[in-house]
Amino acid sequence: MNTVIKGGLTLATIGAICAALVSATYLQTRDRIAANEKAWLEQSLEPALAGLFFDGGISESILIIPAPHELPGPDDVLVYRVYSEDAPVAALFAVTARDGYAGPIRILVGVEYDGTVTGIRILKHRETPGLGDKIVSARSDWVFQFDGLSLGNPELERWALKRDGGQFDQLSGASVTPRAVIKATRETLIYFAARRDEIFAAPATIFAAPSTEVDE
């Protein structure tokens, strides 16, 4: 019996020591880990801002727009707001196009304060390799045709594929996928135009932003 008790005490002691070491390691590295995660998030978001000048980090002023809403997608929408000397510069909307060919498409839509598109990036998708996946900037330049456009440039009815009477090129062998991205971008711009001041005036949401996964 004494042997069993001694063995149990030994295991308990070893367990306590291991737990203490893990806890100490976490305390020593958590700030570095958090800083690295934030830096990676900032690096992932920045391409959709097309070189705009702003103060602070992109992820420092986050707004969550709860569902239901008039933005693309059924879930809450994350909005990353950036400022320059407290003046609003642009907002990044992480929205979801539900009508992709192979499923939902997560899209980052950057909108300058005046309503101009600063950039579009695809965060996540399941579109067909070699066809629909060309919406990703690393696979083609299709997504760059949105840069510098707005609701008035082109006119609202021209926010469609050329084959549908619009301005935008389709992808070779794929039309459903680009239609979904165009529609989601158009709906985001309409929402922003109607609620711009409200978006920038709202207090930041206390929220631990998740890592942004970019399919590039």
C-alpha positions in Angstrom: 0.0 0.0 0.0 2.8 2.4 0.9 4.4 1.7 -2.5 1.1 2.6 -4.3 0.8 5.8 -2.3 4.4 6.8 -3.0 3.9 6.1 -6.7 0.8 8.2 -6.7 2.5 11.1 -4.9 5.4 10.9 -7.4 3.1 11.1 -10.4 1.2 13.9 -8.8 4.4 15.8 -8.2 5.6 15.2 -11.8 2.2 16.4 -13.1 2.3 19.6 -11.0 5.8 20.3 -12.2 4.8 19.8 -15.9 1.8 22.0 -15.4 3.9 24.7 -13.9 6.4 24.6 -16.7 3.6 24.8 -19.4 2.1 27.7 -17.6 5.4 29.5 -17.3 6.2 28.9 -21.0 2.7 30.3 -22.0 3.2 33.4 -19.8 6.6 34.0 -21.4 5.4 33.6 -25.0 1.8 34.7 -25.1 2.6 38.3 -25.9 5.0 37.3 -28.7 2.4 34.9 -30.1 -0.3 37.5 -30.0 2.0 40.0 -31.7 2.9 37.5 -34.4 -0.8 36.7 -35.0 -1.6 40.4 -35.3 1.2 41.0 -37.7 0.1 38.1 -39.9 -3.5 39.4 -39.9 -2.3 42.9 -40.8 -0.2 41.6 -43.6 -3.2 39.6 -44.9 -5.6 42.6 -44.9 -3.2 45.2 -46.3 -3.4 44.2 -50.0 -7.0 45.2 -50.1 -6.2 48.8 -49.1 -4.1 49.5 -52.3 -1.4 51.5 -50.5 -3.7 54.0 -48.7 -2.1 55.9 -45.9 -3.5 55.4 -42.5 -2.5 55.5 -38.9 -2.2 52.5 -36.6 -3.0 48.9 -37.4 -5.7 47.7 -39.6 -7.1 45.4 -36.9 -7.2 48.1 -34.2 -10.8 49.3 -34.9 -13.1 46.3 -35.6 -16.8 46.5 -35.9 -19.1 43.5 -35.9 -22.3 43.9 -37.9 -24.7 41.3 -36.5 -27.0 39.2 -38.7 -29.5 39.7 -40.1 -28.2 42.6 -42.3 -28.3 43.7 -45.9 -24.7 42.7 -46.5 -23.8 39.5 -48.4 -23.9 36.3 -46.3 -26.0 35.0 -43.5 -23.5 35.5 -40.7 -22.1 38.4 -38.7 -19.8 40.6 -40.7 -16.4 41.8 -39.6 -15.5 45.3 -40.6 -11.9 46.6 -40.2 -11.9 50.4 -40.1 -8.7 52.5 -40.7 -8.2 56.2 -39.9 -5.6 59.0 -40.5 -5.4 61.5 -37.6 -8.8 60.3 -36.4 -10.4 60.9 -39.9 -11.9 57.8 -41.5 -9.9 56.5 -44.5 -11.4 53.2 -45.5 -13.2 50.1 -44.3 -12.6 46.4 -45.1 -15.7 44.1 -45.1 -15.3 40.4 -44.7 -18.4 39.2 -46.5 -19.7 35.9 -47.9 -21.1 35.3 -51.4 -23.4 32.4 -50.9 -24.0 31.7 -54.6 -20.5 30.5 -55.7 -20.4 27.5 -58.0 -19.0 25.1 -55.4 -20.1 26.8 -52.3 -19.8 30.0 -50.3 -16.9 32.4 -51.2 -15.4 34.5 -48.4 -14.4 37.9 -49.8 -12.6 40.9 -48.4 -13.9 44.1 -49.9 -11.9 47.3 -49.3 -13.9 50.6 -49.6 -12.4 54.0 -49.4 -14.3 56.7 -47.5 -15.6 58.2 -50.7 -17.0 54.8 -51.8 -14.2 53.8 -54.2 -13.1 50.2 -54.1 -9.5 50.0 -52.8 -9.2 46.3 -53.5 -10.9 42.9 -53.5 -9.3 39.7 -52.1 -10.6 36.2 -51.8 -10.3 34.9 -48.3 -11.6 31.4 -48.8 -13.3 29.4 -51.6 -13.9 25.9 -53.0 -14.2 26.8 -56.7 -13.0 24.5 -59.4 -9.2 24.5 -59.9 -8.1 26.0 -63.2 -11.5 27.7 -63.7 -13.3 29.4 -60.8 -10.2 29.6 -58.7 -8.9 32.3 -61.0 -10.8 34.8 -58.8 -7.7 34.5 -56.5 -5.2 37.2 -57.2 -2.2 34.7 -57.2 -3.8 32.8 -60.1 -5.0 35.6 -62.4 -5.4 39.4 -62.5 -9.2 39.2 -62.8 -9.9 40.5 -59.3 -7.9 43.7 -60.0 -10.5 45.1 -62.4 -12.5 46.2 -59.3 -9.8 48.6 -58.1 -10.8 52.3 -58.3 -14.4 51.6 -59.2 -17.5 52.8 -57.3 -21.3 52.6 -57.6 -21.3 55.5 -60.1 -18.3 54.2 -62.0 -19.7 52.1 -63.6 -23.4 52.8 -63.2 -25.2 50.3 -60.9 -26.7 48.3 -63.8 -23.3 47.8 -65.3 -22.1 45.9 -62.2 -22.4 42.6 -64.0 -20.5 40.4 -66.5 -20.2 41.7 -70.0 -22.3 38.8 -71.3 -25.0 40.1 -68.9 -24.7 43.7 -70.2 -22.2 44.8 -67.6 -18.6 45.9 -67.5 -16.7 43.0 -66.0 -14.8 40.2 -67.8 -15.8 36.7 -67.0 -13.4 33.8 -66.4 -12.7 31.4 -69.2 -15.1 28.5 -68.6 -16.6 30.0 -65.5 -19.4 32.5 -65.1 -21.2 31.5 -61.9 -18.1 32.3 -59.7 -17.4 35.8 -61.1 -21.1 36.6 -60.9 -21.1 35.8 -57.2 -18.1 38.0 -56.5 -19.5 40.9 -58.5 -22.8 40.7 -56.8 -21.3 40.5 -53.3 -19.1 43.5 -54.1 -22.0 45.6 -55.4 -24.1 44.8 -52.4 -21.3 45.8 -50.1 -20.9 49.1 -51.8 -24.6 49.8 -51.6 -24.6 49.0 -47.9 -21.5 51.2 -47.3 -23.1 54.2 -49.2 -26.2 54.0 -47.1 -24.5 53.6 -43.8 -21.0 55.1 -44.1 -21.2 57.6 -41.3 -22.9 55.1 -39.0 -20.1 52.5 -39.8 -17.3 54.9 -38.8 -19.1 56.4 -35.8 -19.9 53.1 -34.1 -17.7 52.2 -31.2 -15.2 49.5 -31.8 -16.3 46.0 -30.9 -14.3 44.2 -28.2 -13.4 41.2 -30.2 -10.4 38.9 -30.6 -10.1 38.8 -34.4 -9.4 35.4 -35.9 -6.6 34.7 -38.3 -7.6 35.7 -41.8 -7.0 32.8 -44.2 -6.2 34.0 -47.6 -6.4 31.5 -50.5 -3.5 32.9 -52.5 
